[in-house]
């Protein structure tokens, strides 16, 4: 009986956290289920670390930054 109460408490706690995270996602504070963050941010961070350890990889990072700066913003006229 004691383990069943702990199980119900754990399920209730997890459900409450799920509802809280869903609410925070609707407010735009976090990415939980519906929207995903971009994987490009993680790749860029790892590329920065690799460029520090392997200076020959620096050109890849510089080209990526150049491509990002040349790309027009979505609201800019053509």
Secondary structure, DSSP 8 states (H G I E B T S, - for coil): -HHHHHHHHHHHHHHHHHHHHHHHHHTTS---SS----HHHHHHHHHHHHHHH-GGGHHHHHHHHHHHHHS--TTS--
